[in-house]
């Protein structure tokens, strides 16, 4: 039976950032991902490092995570040998009253992280297994036994970072588990290319829409928030509805060519708060349900998971995020 100190289920930004934090602090880590790493919500995200209509109860975790981002990106770039630049450093934000204000907020292209973060994780010594689905977890007194589609793994601890699929993990000898409250929230998104004379250099957003520049005239626009199960289809009518809203903020979008469209499945809970803490069984932990803020909250989440596994005090209050609440 293969062994590790920590088995992390889920290869999105939360799972890989957690694995990197653990590996860089002496843990032997194995990540198991049902598909390809960084191919779900992390790949589909807009990449804004700012709270999007964030609840006040998330503010402390968000502040922690933003403070960790410079060092996190330096670490990833150094290990991966691949740049993850900030694409913008400011935003023009429209309030519900219709006024605008200028904010110092950064954004990055998650596709850069999709390339760099898996390389960094491997370089840090993490054992990364793709196309490997977690089927069941059995908690024991001082270890966990994880059954996957490829065999059985043994570890000192298990961390469920499976995003919108967190509820599919079965915990043996547990009548119910908090991950069942996590589900997919679909977001449709698209990109246009502006003429060079109209290039946007800052994020432009309102309560209903955002425009995020990615360089060379490419601007990402989104996004819907839909309860549509695991349906990833992109509706051209919805794209045009989003375009119309975006054009109210930046009229050039109305005639700009659409160069790509896609959707992502955000992991959301009924109360909008993440699940971060004990899963309710010895040696089993959860870090999921980050909804629209996974990119933003990843470094802070990884740090807190490591602190919990080491028996320490988390760097931000997490009582509100307790699984099973």
Order of alpha helices (4+ residues) and beta strands (2+ residues): beta-alpha-beta-alpha-beta-alpha-beta-beta-beta-beta-alpha-beta-beta-beta-beta-beta-beta-beta-beta-beta-alpha-beta-beta-beta-alpha
